[in-house]
């Protein structure tokens, strides 16, 4: 009975971080909303500067849970690689095992204006972009190209749009003009850009084989290489972003993510870990390969960029085939490079947790504060949904 209770409690380790991250959202939106009103008469770049700082505070708190709480450590490898190592210690000896996130590639120390292209398997992919950005002091610059349906998320959907995120529809409904206008507005305001795009358009999910089969059939029909461990990328959003900001960007980061432990006993891919599993310290090892690409090496015309993007995903697929399917077992589940571990300093995450947590706790301690908190959830969601339905 006692052991069952311990195991159940241990499996619920995600509850605390989830409660704090969601619970501080109204407080954050109130602080951001106050600044939004105050900055209405100021040049756009002043709003963006403070908005980036506010976003850094919130995302730093998020990374407290995804790095410090879970035990993630990030460091550079010898040569060209960078390593993130997540060590996990259980409450019972039988549960002890080592979880590791290892990143390989060319990640500059300093912040840059970039487009971040990655394969997409699960919600943890969004956090990986934050992990890299904070090492470049660019956490506040992270913005996303998101599926249109996500704009209806309570509070978050509205805010992501205000922070410079771009909501896009798929296929024929894709609005190129709308996306270009939003990106041009960002450049006009001199907004630093760490734009995250998942060109596949949806997650690679082994439990939905029809999506994978349709993607492979489309590639074959178009005369493109058929990919096994990633989906055929869509070029529209990537082309619009690079073409619109080509004189504004420093580089493109091509990122490949591999989640260890996502292969069953038959060698078939399994579903990648969720945020809940990650926060529960139950995720497998995660390997990330980064390739920094100069803009001059990317073709400008969409038809040629489409071929280039597919070739980049062919490279990803080869990396993942080697990772998951290598005949030599010693070559599986790893990318080259030896890691030198360095833990994310609590100075970069704990103050944000204390600040937002303290503000939220103070609000909830009073009756008027609790009413304001509830109204922010209700009216903030309604206003946000109305706003994104009218304005992209």
LINPE-V533981 format. One record per residue. N is the residue number from 0. PHI is phi in whole degrees, -180 to 180 (NA if undefined). PSI is psi in whole degrees, 0 to 359 (NA if undefined). D_CENTER is the distance of its C-alpha to the mean C-alpha in Angstrom with 2 decimals. Layout:
n->N phi->PHI psi->PSI d_center->D_CENTER
n->N phi->PHI psi->PSI d_center->D_CENTER
This chain:
n->0 phi->NA psi->311 d_center->39.28
n->1 phi->-63 psi->317 d_center->37.98
n->2 phi->-63 psi->320 d_center->35.85
n->3 phi->-63 psi->320 d_center->34.39
n->4 phi->-64 psi->317 d_center->33.57
n->5 phi->-62 psi->314 d_center->31.91
n->6 phi->-63 psi->319 d_center->29.82
n->7 phi->-65 psi->315 d_center->28.84
n->8 phi->-61 psi->319 d_center->27.96
n->9 phi->-65 psi->323 d_center->25.89
n->10 phi->-72 psi->345 d_center->23.97
n->11 phi->-100 psi->22 d_center->23.14
n->12 phi->-65 psi->345 d_center->21.40
n->13 phi->-77 psi->345 d_center->18.28
n->14 phi->-62 psi->313 d_center->20.55
n->15 phi->-60 psi->305 d_center->20.84
n->16 phi->-61 psi->322 d_center->17.23
n->17 phi->-64 psi->318 d_center->16.53
n->18 phi->-64 psi->319 d_center->19.72
n->19 phi->-70 psi->315 d_center->19.00
n->20 phi->-64 psi->317 d_center->15.52
n->21 phi->-75 psi->322 d_center->16.97
n->22 phi->-67 psi->332 d_center->20.36
n->23 phi->-88 psi->356 d_center->19.57
n->24 phi->-59 psi->313 d_center->17.97
n->25 phi->-61 psi->321 d_center->21.49
n->26 phi->-61 psi->316 d_center->22.44
n->27 phi->-64 psi->317 d_center->19.53
n->28 phi->-64 psi->322 d_center->20.26
n->29 phi->-64 psi->315 d_center->23.91
n->30 phi->-64 psi->316 d_center->23.42
n->31 phi->-65 psi->318 d_center->21.31
n->32 phi->-62 psi->321 d_center->23.89
n->33 phi->-62 psi->316 d_center->26.73
n->34 phi->-67 psi->323 d_center->25.41
n->35 phi->-60 psi->319 d_center->24.79
n->36 phi->-70 psi->318 d_center->28.45
n->37 phi->-66 psi->328 d_center->29.79
n->38 phi->-92 psi->5 d_center->28.13
n->39 phi->-60 psi->330 d_center->29.34
n->40 phi->-99 psi->4 d_center->32.26
n->41 phi->-99 psi->160 d_center->30.48
n->42 phi->-58 psi->148 d_center->29.08
n->43 phi->-57 psi->326 d_center->25.49
n->44 phi->-66 psi->331 d_center->24.38
n->45 phi->-69 psi->320 d_center->25.56
n->46 phi->-61 psi->315 d_center->23.47
n->47 phi->-64 psi->322 d_center->20.33
n->48 phi->-62 psi->313 d_center->21.17
n->49 phi->-72 psi->322 d_center->21.52
n->50 phi->-59 psi->319 d_center->18.58
n->51 phi->-63 psi->322 d_center->16.35
n->52 phi->-68 psi->319 d_center->18.16
n->53 phi->-63 psi->317 d_center->17.77
n->54 phi->-63 psi->322 d_center->14.00
n->55 phi->-60 psi->319 d_center->14.09
n->56 phi->-62 psi->312 d_center->16.30
n->57 phi->-67 psi->313 d_center->14.24
n->58 phi->-70 psi->331 d_center->10.96
n->59 phi->-64 psi->321 d_center->13.40
n->60 phi->-63 psi->318 d_center->14.85
n->61 phi->-59 psi->316 d_center->11.70
n->62 phi->-70 psi->338 d_center->11.46
n->63 phi->-57 psi->316 d_center->15.16
n->64 phi->-76 psi->321 d_center->14.68
n->65 phi->-81 psi->346 d_center->11.95
n->66 phi->-119 psi->298 d_center->13.98
n->67 phi->-69 psi->316 d_center->17.48
n->68 phi->-67 psi->320 d_center->18.12
n->69 phi->-87 psi->344 d_center->17.04
n->70 phi->93 psi->20 d_center->18.58
n->71 phi->-69 psi->138 d_center->15.87
n->72 phi->-126 psi->138 d_center->17.50
n->73 phi->-124 psi->136 d_center->16.34
n->74 phi->-159 psi->173 d_center->18.98
n->75 phi->-96 psi->145 d_center->20.30
n->76 phi->-91 psi->167 d_center->22.33
n->77 phi->-69 psi->136 d_center->25.68
n->78 phi->92 psi->236 d_center->25.62
n->79 phi->-105 psi->1 d_center->22.44
n->80 phi->-99 psi->160 d_center->19.94
n->81 phi->-125 psi->143 d_center->17.62
n->82 phi->-126 psi->138 d_center->17.33
n->83 phi->-118 psi->125 d_center->15.35
n->84 phi->-122 psi->126 d_center->17.66
n->85 phi->-108 psi->116 d_center->17.33
n->86 phi->-107 psi->135 d_center->20.85
n->87 phi->-122 psi->135 d_center->21.85
n->88 phi->-124 psi->127 d_center->25.30
n->89 phi->-90 psi->172 d_center->26.64
n->90 phi->-82 psi->344 d_center->29.37
n->91 phi->-129 psi->143 d_center->31.69
n->92 phi->-58 psi->326 d_center->32.67
n->93 phi->-69 psi->344 d_center->32.25
n->94 phi->-99 psi->357 d_center->28.52
n->95 phi->-69 psi->128 d_center->27.81
n->96 phi->-159 psi->165 d_center->25.53
n->97 phi->-102 psi->125 d_center->23.17
n->98 phi->-110 psi->135 d_center->19.43
n->99 phi->-137 psi->137 d_center->17.87
n->100 phi->-114 psi->116 d_center->14.66
n->101 phi->-116 psi->127 d_center->16.05
n->102 phi->-113 psi->131 d_center->14.56
n->103 phi->-119 psi->143 d_center->17.04
n->104 phi->143 psi->195 d_center->17.41
n->105 phi->-108 psi->83 d_center->18.20
n->106 phi->-105 psi->109 d_center->16.01
n->107 phi->-63 psi->154 d_center->18.21
n->108 phi->-74 psi->326 d_center->18.94
n->109 phi->-93 psi->155 d_center->19.18
n->110 phi->-69 psi->149 d_center->16.88
n->111 phi->-141 psi->161 d_center->17.06
n->112 phi->-86 psi->114 d_center->16.46
n->113 phi->-140 psi->161 d_center->14.26
n->114 phi->-108 psi->131 d_center->12.55
n->115 phi->-108 psi->109 d_center->9.69
n->116 phi->-105 psi->130 d_center->10.54
n->117 phi->-145 psi->153 d_center->9.29
n->118 phi->-71 psi->159 d_center->10.83
n->119 phi->-133 psi->122 d_center->9.35
n->120 phi->-127 psi->332 d_center->10.92
n->121 phi->-161 psi->175 d_center->9.40
n->122 phi->-69 psi->339 d_center->7.20
n->123 phi->-64 psi->336 d_center->6.55
n->124 phi->-55 psi->325 d_center->4.52
n->125 phi->-66 psi->323 d_center->1.39
n->126 phi->-72 psi->327 d_center->4.18
n->127 phi->-60 psi->320 d_center->5.33
n->128 phi->-60 psi->320 d_center->4.47
n->129 phi->-65 psi->320 d_center->6.15
n->130 phi->-60 psi->320 d_center->8.61
n->131 phi->-72 psi->317 d_center->9.68
n->132 phi->-63 psi->322 d_center->10.02
n->133 phi->-67 psi->332 d_center->12.14
n->134 phi->-71 psi->343 d_center->14.36
n->135 phi->-107 psi->11 d_center->15.20
n->136 phi->56 psi->37 d_center->15.85
n->137 phi->-124 psi->22 d_center->13.46
n->138 phi->-61 psi->320 d_center->11.12
n->139 phi->-69 psi->346 d_center->12.89
n->140 phi->-89 psi->354 d_center->12.48
n->141 phi->-70 psi->126 d_center->8.80
n->142 phi->-136 psi->157 d_center->9.29
n->143 phi->-125 psi->147 d_center->8.12
n->144 phi->-95 psi->117 d_center->10.49
n->145 phi->-120 psi->153 d_center->10.67
n->146 phi->-62 psi->140 d_center->13.32
n->147 phi->-55 psi->325 d_center->16.36
n->148 phi->-64 psi->338 d_center->16.89
n->149 phi->-73 psi->348 d_center->13.95
n->150 phi->-69 psi->346 d_center->15.97
n->151 phi->-89 psi->2 d_center->18.34
n->152 phi->-60 psi->135 d_center->16.21
n->153 phi->-57 psi->128 d_center->18.53
n->154 phi->64 psi->306 d_center->17.99
n->155 phi->-64 psi->319 d_center->14.22
n->156 phi->-60 psi->315 d_center->14.83
n->157 phi->-65 psi->314 d_center->17.44
n->158 phi->-65 psi->318 d_center->15.76
n->159 phi->-57 psi->323 d_center->12.63
n->160 phi->-66 psi->317 d_center->15.41
n->161 phi->-68 psi->333 d_center->17.39
n->162 phi->-82 psi->359 d_center->14.76
n->163 phi->109 psi->5 d_center->14.72
n->164 phi->-69 psi->154 d_center->12.36
n->165 phi->-122 psi->121 d_center->14.16
n->166 phi->-92 psi->131 d_center->15.00
n->167 phi->-130 psi->149 d_center->16.58
n->168 phi->-99 psi->158 d_center->18.95
n->169 phi->-87 psi->160 d_center->19.56
n->170 phi->53 psi->231 d_center->22.60
n->171 phi->-66 psi->339 d_center->25.70
n->172 phi->-85 psi->357 d_center->24.21
n->173 phi->-63 psi->128 d_center->21.76
n->174 phi->-104 psi->94 d_center->22.97
n->175 phi->-64 psi->317 d_center->22.90
n->176 phi->-60 psi->317 d_center->25.02
n->177 phi->-62 psi->316 d_center->22.86
n->178 phi->-67 psi->317 d_center->19.73
n->179 phi->-61 psi->317 d_center->21.94
n->180 phi->-62 psi->320 d_center->23.49
n->181 phi->-68 psi->319 d_center->20.35
n->182 phi->-67 psi->322 d_center->19.19
n->183 phi->-65 psi->323 d_center->22.80
n->184 phi->-63 psi->322 d_center->22.89
n->185 phi->-64 psi->317 d_center->19.95
n->186 phi->-67 psi->320 d_center->21.87
n->187 phi->-60 psi->324 d_center->25.09
n->188 phi->-83 psi->5 d_center->23.73
n->189 phi->58 psi->42 d_center->22.68
n->190 phi->-77 psi->122 d_center->19.07
n->191 phi->-61 psi->143 d_center->17.05
n->192 phi->-126 psi->121 d_center->14.33
n->193 phi->-130 psi->73 d_center->10.96
n->194 phi->-86 psi->116 d_center->10.18
n->195 phi->-94 psi->123 d_center->7.18
n->196 phi->-128 psi->135 d_center->9.09
n->197 phi->-110 psi->95 d_center->9.35
n->198 phi->-63 psi->341 d_center->13.16
n->199 phi->-66 psi->338 d_center->14.23
n->200 phi->85 psi->342 d_center->13.90
n->201 phi->-158 psi->172 d_center->13.44
n->202 phi->-80 psi->147 d_center->12.58
n->203 phi->-78 psi->109 d_center->15.06
n->204 phi->-125 psi->107 d_center->16.98
n->205 phi->-60 psi->342 d_center->20.27
n->206 phi->-84 psi->356 d_center->21.66
n->207 phi->-123 psi->74 d_center->21.85
n->208 phi->-63 psi->337 d_center->23.92
n->209 phi->-64 psi->321 d_center->25.11
n->210 phi->-62 psi->317 d_center->21.81
n->211 phi->-66 psi->315 d_center->21.88
n->212 phi->-63 psi->317 d_center->25.61
n->213 phi->-64 psi->321 d_center->25.37
n->214 phi->-64 psi->317 d_center->22.82
n->215 phi->-68 psi->321 d_center->25.20
n->216 phi->-64 psi->320 d_center->28.20
n->217 phi->-63 psi->317 d_center->26.85
n->218 phi->-61 psi->316 d_center->26.26
n->219 phi->-63 psi->319 d_center->29.77
n->220 phi->-64 psi->324 d_center->31.26
n->221 phi->-87 psi->2 d_center->29.84
n->222 phi->75 psi->25 d_center->31.06
n->223 phi->-102 psi->158 d_center->27.67
n->224 phi->-62 psi->136 d_center->26.94
n->225 phi->-82 psi->128 d_center->26.01
n->226 phi->-102 psi->144 d_center->22.80
n->227 phi->-98 psi->314 d_center->22.68
n->228 phi->-107 psi->3 d_center->19.27
n->229 phi->-138 psi->164 d_center->17.10
n->230 phi->-90 psi->159 d_center->17.92
n->231 phi->-64 psi->121 d_center->19.78
n->232 phi->-71 psi->150 d_center->17.47
n->233 phi->-98 psi->136 d_center->18.30
n->234 phi->-96 psi->342 d_center->19.23
n->235 phi->-57 psi->305 d_center->19.82
n->236 phi->-64 psi->319 d_center->16.66
n->237 phi->-64 psi->316 d_center->16.25
n->238 phi->-64 psi->314 d_center->19.97
n->239 phi->-61 psi->316 d_center->20.13
n->240 phi->-64 psi->311 d_center->17.41
n->241 phi->-69 psi->317 d_center->19.06
n->242 phi->-64 psi->319 d_center->22.53
n->243 phi->-71 psi->322 d_center->22.21
n->244 phi->-110 psi->18 d_center->20.74
n->245 phi->-58 psi->329 d_center->22.44
n->246 phi->-91 psi->359 d_center->24.63
n->247 phi->-108 psi->337 d_center->21.93
n->248 phi->-88 psi->153 d_center->19.42
n->249 phi->-96 psi->328 d_center->19.97
n->250 phi->-171 psi->174 d_center->18.13
n->251 phi->-119 psi->132 d_center->15.60
n->252 phi->-98 psi->116 d_center->13.26
n->253 phi->-97 psi->114 d_center->13.53
n->254 phi->-116 psi->131 d_center->11.25
n->255 phi->-118 psi->127 d_center->12.52
n->256 phi->-116 psi->132 d_center->11.28
n->257 phi->-128 psi->127 d_center->14.20
n->258 phi->-102 psi->114 d_center->14.61
n->259 phi->-71 psi->147 d_center->18.15
n->260 phi->89 psi->7 d_center->20.38
n->261 phi->-103 psi->35 d_center->19.27
n->262 phi->-129 psi->132 d_center->22.72
n->263 phi->-85 psi->184 d_center->25.76
n->264 phi->-67 psi->344 d_center->29.33
n->265 phi->-93 psi->1 d_center->30.06
n->266 phi->84 psi->13 d_center->27.32
n->267 phi->-94 psi->145 d_center->25.33
n->268 phi->-65 psi->144 d_center->21.54
n->269 phi->-116 psi->171 d_center->20.37
n->270 phi->-64 psi->136 d_center->17.41
n->271 phi->-70 psi->159 d_center->14.32
n->272 phi->-67 psi->147 d_center->13.79
n->273 phi->-89 psi->172 d_center->12.44
n->274 phi->-61 psi->322 d_center->11.02
n->275 phi->-60 psi->315 d_center->14.74
n->276 phi->-65 psi->322 d_center->15.84
n->277 phi->-65 psi->313 d_center->13.56
n->278 phi->-68 psi->336 d_center->14.89
n->279 phi->-82 psi->3 d_center->18.28
n->280 phi->62 psi->33 d_center->18.19
n->281 phi->-115 psi->6 d_center->19.00
n->282 phi->-77 psi->154 d_center->16.23
n->283 phi->-78 psi->182 d_center->17.57
n->284 phi->-66 psi->144 d_center->16.95
n->285 phi->-121 psi->129 d_center->13.79
n->286 phi->-116 psi->135 d_center->14.59
n->287 phi->-131 psi->128 d_center->12.64
n->288 phi->-113 psi->130 d_center->14.74
n->289 phi->-120 psi->133 d_center->14.28
n->290 phi->-126 psi->118 d_center->16.86
n->291 phi->-87 psi->123 d_center->17.46
n->292 phi->-116 psi->131 d_center->19.42
n->293 phi->-74 psi->148 d_center->21.94
n->294 phi->-63 psi->329 d_center->22.32
n->295 phi->-66 psi->342 d_center->25.93
n->296 phi->-92 psi->4 d_center->25.01
n->297 phi->-112 psi->125 d_center->23.33
n->298 phi->-64 psi->148 d_center->25.88
n->299 phi->-88 psi->320 d_center->26.12
n->300 phi->-67 psi->140 d_center->27.68
n->301 phi->-60 psi->320 d_center->25.46
n->302 phi->-65 psi->325 d_center->27.54
n->303 phi->-80 psi->325 d_center->27.22
n->304 phi->-66 psi->327 d_center->23.53
n->305 phi->-60 psi->315 d_center->23.12
n->306 phi->-64 psi->317 d_center->25.01
n->307 phi->-61 psi->314 d_center->23.10
n->308 phi->-63 psi->320 d_center->19.68
n->309 phi->-65 psi->323 d_center->21.26
n->310 phi->-65 psi->324 d_center->22.67
n->311 phi->-64 psi->322 d_center->19.32
n->312 phi->-75 psi->336 d_center->18.28
n->313 phi->-65 psi->319 d_center->21.68
n->314 phi->-63 psi->316 d_center->20.87
n->315 phi->-58 psi->315 d_center->17.71
n->316 phi->-63 psi->320 d_center->19.99
n->317 phi->-65 psi->320 d_center->22.66
n->318 phi->-61 psi->317 d_center->20.44
n->319 phi->-74 psi->326 d_center->19.42
n->320 phi->-63 psi->316 d_center->23.05
n->321 phi->-64 psi->320 d_center->24.19
n->322 phi->-65 psi->314 d_center->21.69
n->323 phi->-93 psi->326 d_center->22.68
n->324 phi->-118 psi->5 d_center->26.13
n->325 phi->-54 psi->135 d_center->27.86
n->326 phi->-65 psi->324 d_center->31.55
n->327 phi->-82 psi->112 d_center->31.82
n->328 phi->-60 psi->335 d_center->30.18
n->329 phi->-71 psi->342 d_center->29.76
n->330 phi->-96 psi->355 d_center->27.35
n->331 phi->-81 psi->158 d_center->25.08
n->332 phi->60 psi->32 d_center->21.91
n->333 phi->-164 psi->153 d_center->21.46
n->334 phi->-111 psi->160 d_center->20.85
n->335 phi->-67 psi->153 d_center->23.47
n->336 phi->120 psi->142 d_center->23.64
n->337 phi->-102 psi->138 d_center->24.71
n->338 phi->-97 psi->146 d_center->22.56
n->339 phi->-118 psi->112 d_center->23.70
n->340 phi->-79 psi->142 d_center->21.87
n->341 phi->-146 psi->124 d_center->21.08
n->342 phi->-81 psi->142 d_center->19.73
n->343 phi->-62 psi->125 d_center->17.55
n->344 phi->-64 psi->138 d_center->20.33
n->345 phi->-62 psi->338 d_center->20.85
n->346 phi->-63 psi->337 d_center->21.91
n->347 phi->-91 psi->349 d_center->18.36
n->348 phi->-130 psi->319 d_center->17.22
n->349 phi->-63 psi->317 d_center->20.43
n->350 phi->-57 psi->323 d_center->22.00
n->351 phi->-66 psi->319 d_center->19.18
n->352 phi->-61 psi->313 d_center->19.56
n->353 phi->-65 psi->321 d_center->23.31
n->354 phi->-66 psi->305 d_center->23.30
n->355 phi->-69 psi->321 d_center->21.31
n->356 phi->-65 psi->320 d_center->22.84
n->357 phi->-65 psi->317 d_center->26.24
n->358 phi->-62 psi->317 d_center->26.08
n->359 phi->-66 psi->317 d_center->25.13
n->360 phi->-63 psi->319 d_center->27.85
n->361 phi->-62 psi->320 d_center->30.36
n->362 phi->-65 psi->318 d_center->29.74
n->363 phi->-77 psi->349 d_center->30.21
n->364 phi->-79 psi->344 d_center->33.41
n->365 phi->-115 psi->153 d_center->35.38
n->366 phi->-65 psi->317 d_center->36.38
n->367 phi->-65 psi->324 d_center->35.58
n->368 phi->-66 psi->319 d_center->32.16
n->369 phi->-65 psi->322 d_center->31.45
n->370 phi->-65 psi->317 d_center->32.68
n->371 phi->-64 psi->321 d_center->30.45
n->372 phi->-62 psi->311 d_center->27.44
n->373 phi->-65 psi->317 d_center->28.27
n->374 phi->-64 psi->326 d_center->29.11
n->375 phi->-64 psi->317 d_center->25.79
n->376 phi->-60 psi->314 d_center->24.03
n->377 phi->-73 psi->301 d_center->26.61
n->378 phi->-75 psi->328 d_center->27.35
n->379 phi->-63 psi->320 d_center->23.94
n->380 phi->-67 psi->315 d_center->22.64
n->381 phi->-65 psi->314 d_center->25.71
n->382 phi->-64 psi->319 d_center->25.61
n->383 phi->-62 psi->314 d_center->21.94
n->384 phi->-63 psi->320 d_center->22.68
n->385 phi->-65 psi->318 d_center->25.79
n->386 phi->-64 psi->310 d_center->24.11
n->387 phi->-71 psi->341 d_center->21.42
n->388 phi->-77 psi->337 d_center->24.21
n->389 phi->-97 psi->318 d_center->26.31
n->390 phi->-125 psi->132 d_center->24.04
n->391 phi->-68 psi->NA d_center->20.80
